[in-house]
Amino acid sequence: MIHLTLIIVDFLTGLLAAGAWALASAGGAIAAVVGGGVLGVSLFRRWRRKG
């Protein structure tokens, strides 16, 4: 019985870790896209001002 409980706990912990990792990587990707967009817009505005 204890062995089964350990397997269930291990499975849930793994699931939680995978979910957290997926959320973190998705958040990182979104942040990179937003950051890249902001950087691109600011560079484009500077370039237009020069021209």
Contacts in CASP RR format, 6 or more apart in sequence:
PFRMAT RR
TARGET T0000
AUTHOR 0000-0000-0000
METHOD contacts of the structure
MODEL  1
MIHLTLIIVDFLTGLLAAGAWALASAGGAIAAVVGGGVLGVSLFRRWRRK
G
END
